[in-house]
Amino acid sequence: MNELALEAIEAHKSTSGKPSTPNAKKLRVALTLSFFAYYGHHN
């Protein structure tokens, strides 16, 4: 795995344990989408 993917996973982990706020949900969705978009593009 590359550093970008690892960063996305760490960021996802760090936000998923916190109380859900609208911003946290948006951030989590954006990270997940960007992660899969990146992986889909490069694999």
PDB file with one MODEL, atoms N, CA, C and O in Angstrom:
MODEL        1
ATOM      1  N   MET A   1       0.835  -1.201   0.000  1.00  0.00           N
ATOM      2  CA  MET A   1       0.000   0.000   0.000  1.00  0.00           C
ATOM      3  C   MET A   1       0.870   1.251   0.000  1.00  0.00           C
ATOM      4  O   MET A   1       1.987   1.253   0.516  1.00  0.00           O
ATOM      5  N   ASN A   2       0.342   2.294  -0.580  1.00  0.00           N
ATOM      6  CA  ASN A   2       1.127   3.532  -0.634  1.00  0.00           C
ATOM      7  C   ASN A   2       0.770   4.457   0.517  1.00  0.00           C
ATOM      8  O   ASN A   2      -0.181   4.210   1.258  1.00  0.00           O
ATOM      9  N   GLU A   3       1.532   5.512   0.654  1.00  0.00           N
ATOM     10  CA  GLU A   3       1.354   6.428   1.785  1.00  0.00           C
ATOM     11  C   GLU A   3      -0.007   7.120   1.769  1.00  0.00           C
ATOM     12  O   GLU A   3      -0.611   7.348   2.817  1.00  0.00           O
ATOM     13  N   LEU A   4      -0.482   7.451   0.566  1.00  0.00           N
ATOM     14  CA  LEU A   4      -1.775   8.137   0.482  1.00  0.00           C
ATOM     15  C   LEU A   4      -2.891   7.244   1.016  1.00  0.00           C
ATOM     16  O   LEU A   4      -3.772   7.698   1.746  1.00  0.00           O
ATOM     17  N   ALA A   5      -2.837   5.975   0.643  1.00  0.00           N
ATOM     18  CA  ALA A   5      -3.856   5.034   1.114  1.00  0.00           C
ATOM     19  C   ALA A   5      -3.772   4.883   2.629  1.00  0.00           C
ATOM     20  O   ALA A   5      -4.794   4.868   3.315  1.00  0.00           O
ATOM     21  N   LEU A   6      -2.558   4.772   3.145  1.00  0.00           N
ATOM     22  CA  LEU A   6      -2.378   4.643   4.593  1.00  0.00           C
ATOM     23  C   LEU A   6      -2.893   5.879   5.322  1.00  0.00           C
ATOM     24  O   LEU A   6      -3.524   5.768   6.373  1.00  0.00           O
ATOM     25  N   GLU A   7      -2.626   7.044   4.767  1.00  0.00           N
ATOM     26  CA  GLU A   7      -3.114   8.282   5.381  1.00  0.00           C
ATOM     27  C   GLU A   7      -4.636   8.309   5.410  1.00  0.00           C
ATOM     28  O   GLU A   7      -5.241   8.712   6.403  1.00  0.00           O
ATOM     29  N   ALA A   8      -5.243   7.877   4.316  1.00  0.00           N
ATOM     30  CA  ALA A   8      -6.707   7.869   4.244  1.00  0.00           C
ATOM     31  C   ALA A   8      -7.284   6.926   5.286  1.00  0.00           C
ATOM     32  O   ALA A   8      -8.277   7.243   5.939  1.00  0.00           O
ATOM     33  N   ILE A   9      -6.655   5.760   5.440  1.00  0.00           N
ATOM     34  CA  ILE A   9      -7.125   4.786   6.433  1.00  0.00           C
ATOM     35  C   ILE A   9      -6.970   5.337   7.843  1.00  0.00           C
ATOM     36  O   ILE A   9      -7.885   5.220   8.658  1.00  0.00           O
ATOM     37  N   GLU A  10      -5.829   5.934   8.136  1.00  0.00           N
ATOM     38  CA  GLU A  10      -5.601   6.499   9.476  1.00  0.00           C
ATOM     39  C   GLU A  10      -6.596   7.622   9.762  1.00  0.00           C
ATOM     40  O   GLU A  10      -7.152   7.702  10.857  1.00  0.00           O
ATOM     41  N   ALA A  11      -6.815   8.478   8.783  1.00  0.00           N
ATOM     42  CA  ALA A  11      -7.763   9.579   8.966  1.00  0.00           C
ATOM     43  C   ALA A  11      -9.164   9.019   9.191  1.00  0.00           C
ATOM     44  O   ALA A  11      -9.918   9.528  10.021  1.00  0.00           O
ATOM     45  N   HIS A  12      -9.503   7.975   8.451  1.00  0.00           N
ATOM     46  CA  HIS A  12     -10.816   7.349   8.595  1.00  0.00           C
ATOM     47  C   HIS A  12     -10.958   6.756   9.997  1.00  0.00           C
ATOM     48  O   HIS A  12     -11.997   6.917  10.637  1.00  0.00           O
ATOM     49  N   LYS A  13      -9.928   6.079  10.467  1.00  0.00           N
ATOM     50  CA  LYS A  13      -9.959   5.487  11.806  1.00  0.00           C
ATOM     51  C   LYS A  13     -10.102   6.576  12.867  1.00  0.00           C
ATOM     52  O   LYS A  13     -10.872   6.427  13.816  1.00  0.00           O
ATOM     53  N   SER A  14      -9.363   7.665  12.706  1.00  0.00           N
ATOM     54  CA  SER A  14      -9.347   8.707  13.732  1.00  0.00           C
ATOM     55  C   SER A  14     -10.690   9.427  13.809  1.00  0.00           C
ATOM     56  O   SER A  14     -11.046   9.939  14.870  1.00  0.00           O
ATOM     57  N   THR A  15     -11.445   9.478  12.708  1.00  0.00           N
ATOM     58  CA  THR A  15     -12.736  10.160  12.744  1.00  0.00           C
ATOM     59  C   THR A  15     -13.855   9.218  13.126  1.00  0.00           C
ATOM     60  O   THR A  15     -14.863   9.659  13.679  1.00  0.00           O
ATOM     61  N   SER A  16     -13.708   7.932  12.848  1.00  0.00           N
ATOM     62  CA  SER A  16     -14.818   7.006  13.050  1.00  0.00           C
ATOM     63  C   SER A  16     -15.104   6.755  14.524  1.00  0.00           C
ATOM     64  O   SER A  16     -16.212   6.349  14.873  1.00  0.00           O
ATOM     65  N   GLY A  17     -14.124   6.989  15.397  1.00  0.00           N
ATOM     66  CA  GLY A  17     -14.334   6.742  16.817  1.00  0.00           C
ATOM     67  C   GLY A  17     -14.952   7.913  17.555  1.00  0.00           C
ATOM     68  O   GLY A  17     -15.345   7.778  18.714  1.00  0.00           O
ATOM     69  N   LYS A  18     -15.043   9.048  16.905  1.00  0.00           N
ATOM     70  CA  LYS A  18     -15.546  10.251  17.572  1.00  0.00           C
ATOM     71  C   LYS A  18     -17.054  10.401  17.378  1.00  0.00           C
ATOM     72  O   LYS A  18     -17.619   9.808  16.459  1.00  0.00           O
ATOM     73  N   PRO A  19     -17.706  11.181  18.226  1.00  0.00           N
ATOM     74  CA  PRO A  19     -19.140  11.430  18.052  1.00  0.00           C
ATOM     75  C   PRO A  19     -19.425  11.978  16.659  1.00  0.00           C
ATOM     76  O   PRO A  19     -18.682  12.816  16.149  1.00  0.00           O
ATOM     77  N   SER A  20     -20.490  11.504  16.058  1.00  0.00           N
ATOM     78  CA  SER A  20     -20.791  11.900  14.688  1.00  0.00           C
ATOM     79  C   SER A  20     -21.377  13.309  14.638  1.00  0.00           C
ATOM     80  O   SER A  20     -22.412  13.593  15.241  1.00  0.00           O
ATOM     81  N   THR A  21     -20.708  14.158  13.923  1.00  0.00           N
ATOM     82  CA  THR A  21     -21.233  15.488  13.630  1.00  0.00           C
ATOM     83  C   THR A  21     -21.386  15.567  12.118  1.00  0.00           C
ATOM     84  O   THR A  21     -20.752  14.796  11.398  1.00  0.00           O
ATOM     85  N   PRO A  22     -22.212  16.481  11.622  1.00  0.00           N
ATOM     86  CA  PRO A  22     -22.372  16.596  10.170  1.00  0.00           C
ATOM     87  C   PRO A  22     -21.029  16.737   9.452  1.00  0.00           C
ATOM     88  O   PRO A  22     -20.814  16.118   8.411  1.00  0.00           O
ATOM     89  N   ASN A  23     -20.122  17.555  10.009  1.00  0.00           N
ATOM     90  CA  ASN A  23     -18.824  17.743   9.369  1.00  0.00           C
ATOM     91  C   ASN A  23     -18.002  16.468   9.373  1.00  0.00           C
ATOM     92  O   ASN A  23     -17.335  16.148   8.390  1.00  0.00           O
ATOM     93  N   ALA A  24     -18.050  15.739  10.484  1.00  0.00           N
ATOM     94  CA  ALA A  24     -17.292  14.491  10.569  1.00  0.00           C
ATOM     95  C   ALA A  24     -17.825  13.486   9.558  1.00  0.00           C
ATOM     96  O   ALA A  24     -17.057  12.764   8.922  1.00  0.00           O
ATOM     97  N   LYS A  25     -19.142  13.445   9.416  1.00  0.00           N
ATOM     98  CA  LYS A  25     -19.738  12.523   8.452  1.00  0.00           C
ATOM     99  C   LYS A  25     -19.322  12.892   7.033  1.00  0.00           C
ATOM    100  O   LYS A  25     -18.971  12.021   6.238  1.00  0.00           O
ATOM    101  N   LYS A  26     -19.360  14.191   6.716  1.00  0.00           N
ATOM    102  CA  LYS A  26     -18.954  14.627   5.380  1.00  0.00           C
ATOM    103  C   LYS A  26     -17.495  14.279   5.121  1.00  0.00           C
ATOM    104  O   LYS A  26     -17.137  13.801   4.045  1.00  0.00           O
ATOM    105  N   LEU A  27     -16.659  14.526   6.127  1.00  0.00           N
ATOM    106  CA  LEU A  27     -15.237  14.238   5.984  1.00  0.00           C
ATOM    107  C   LEU A  27     -15.020  12.748   5.762  1.00  0.00           C
ATOM    108  O   LEU A  27     -14.245  12.346   4.894  1.00  0.00           O
ATOM    109  N   ARG A  28     -15.707  11.940   6.547  1.00  0.00           N
ATOM    110  CA  ARG A  28     -15.557  10.488   6.437  1.00  0.00           C
ATOM    111  C   ARG A  28     -15.995  10.001   5.054  1.00  0.00           C
ATOM    112  O   ARG A  28     -15.328   9.171   4.437  1.00  0.00           O
ATOM    113  N   VAL A  29     -17.118  10.528   4.582  1.00  0.00           N
ATOM    114  CA  VAL A  29     -17.604  10.146   3.248  1.00  0.00           C
ATOM    115  C   VAL A  29     -16.614  10.572   2.179  1.00  0.00           C
ATOM    116  O   VAL A  29     -16.315   9.811   1.258  1.00  0.00           O
ATOM    117  N   ALA A  30     -16.103  11.796   2.304  1.00  0.00           N
ATOM    118  CA  ALA A  30     -15.157  12.301   1.318  1.00  0.00           C
ATOM    119  C   ALA A  30     -13.878  11.460   1.299  1.00  0.00           C
ATOM    120  O   ALA A  30     -13.342  11.147   0.236  1.00  0.00           O
ATOM    121  N   LEU A  31     -13.401  11.103   2.489  1.00  0.00           N
ATOM    122  CA  LEU A  31     -12.196  10.276   2.574  1.00  0.00           C
ATOM    123  C   LEU A  31     -12.433   8.907   1.960  1.00  0.00           C
ATOM    124  O   LEU A  31     -11.598   8.394   1.215  1.00  0.00           O
ATOM    125  N   THR A  32     -13.575   8.323   2.280  1.00  0.00           N
ATOM    126  CA  THR A  32     -13.879   6.992   1.754  1.00  0.00           C
ATOM    127  C   THR A  32     -14.000   7.031   0.243  1.00  0.00           C
ATOM    128  O   THR A  32     -13.447   6.178  -0.450  1.00  0.00           O
ATOM    129  N   LEU A  33     -14.720   8.019  -0.271  1.00  0.00           N
ATOM    130  CA  LEU A  33     -14.886   8.125  -1.718  1.00  0.00           C
ATOM    131  C   LEU A  33     -13.556   8.370  -2.416  1.00  0.00           C
ATOM    132  O   LEU A  33     -13.273   7.765  -3.450  1.00  0.00           O
ATOM    133  N   SER A  34     -12.736   9.261  -1.852  1.00  0.00           N
ATOM    134  CA  SER A  34     -11.456   9.552  -2.479  1.00  0.00           C
ATOM    135  C   SER A  34     -10.534   8.346  -2.426  1.00  0.00           C
ATOM    136  O   SER A  34      -9.758   8.103  -3.350  1.00  0.00           O
ATOM    137  N   PHE A  35     -10.626   7.588  -1.328  1.00  0.00           N
ATOM    138  CA  PHE A  35      -9.820   6.375  -1.188  1.00  0.00           C
ATOM    139  C   PHE A  35     -10.186   5.368  -2.269  1.00  0.00           C
ATOM    140  O   PHE A  35      -9.305   4.832  -2.941  1.00  0.00           O
ATOM    141  N   PHE A  36     -11.487   5.103  -2.444  1.00  0.00           N
ATOM    142  CA  PHE A  36     -11.903   4.129  -3.440  1.00  0.00           C
ATOM    143  C   PHE A  36     -11.679   4.644  -4.861  1.00  0.00           C
ATOM    144  O   PHE A  36     -11.352   3.870  -5.761  1.00  0.00           O
ATOM    145  N   ALA A  37     -11.853   5.939  -5.060  1.00  0.00           N
ATOM    146  CA  ALA A  37     -11.606   6.510  -6.381  1.00  0.00           C
ATOM    147  C   ALA A  37     -10.135   6.365  -6.756  1.00  0.00           C
ATOM    148  O   ALA A  37      -9.797   6.036  -7.893  1.00  0.00           O
ATOM    149  N   TYR A  38      -9.265   6.619  -5.773  1.00  0.00           N
ATOM    150  CA  TYR A  38      -7.826   6.492  -6.008  1.00  0.00           C
ATOM    151  C   TYR A  38      -7.457   5.044  -6.297  1.00  0.00           C
ATOM    152  O   TYR A  38      -6.723   4.753  -7.242  1.00  0.00           O
ATOM    153  N   TYR A  39      -7.971   4.148  -5.477  1.00  0.00           N
ATOM    154  CA  TYR A  39      -7.645   2.736  -5.663  1.00  0.00           C
ATOM    155  C   TYR A  39      -8.214   2.199  -6.967  1.00  0.00           C
ATOM    156  O   TYR A  39      -7.560   1.430  -7.670  1.00  0.00           O
ATOM    157  N   GLY A  40      -9.426   2.606  -7.280  1.00  0.00           N
ATOM    158  CA  GLY A  40     -10.043   2.163  -8.529  1.00  0.00           C
ATOM    159  C   GLY A  40      -9.257   2.647  -9.736  1.00  0.00           C
ATOM    160  O   GLY A  40      -9.182   1.959 -10.755  1.00  0.00           O
ATOM    161  N   HIS A  41      -8.683   3.811  -9.620  1.00  0.00           N
ATOM    162  CA  HIS A  41      -7.924   4.386 -10.725  1.00  0.00           C
ATOM    163  C   HIS A  41      -6.569   3.717 -10.899  1.00  0.00           C
ATOM    164  O   HIS A  41      -6.086   3.570 -12.021  1.00  0.00           O
ATOM    165  N   HIS A  42      -5.961   3.316  -9.804  1.00  0.00           N
ATOM    166  CA  HIS A  42      -4.591   2.810  -9.862  1.00  0.00           C
ATOM    167  C   HIS A  42      -4.470   1.289  -9.823  1.00  0.00           C
ATOM    168  O   HIS A  42      -3.371   0.747  -9.939  1.00  0.00           O
ATOM    169  N   ASN A  43      -5.603   0.599  -9.660  1.00  0.00           N
ATOM    170  CA  ASN A  43      -5.504  -0.866  -9.646  1.00  0.00           C
ATOM    171  C   ASN A  43      -6.177  -1.472 -10.864  1.00  0.00           C
ATOM    172  O   ASN A  43      -6.191  -2.694 -11.018  1.00  0.00           O
TER     173      ASN A  43
ENDMDL
END
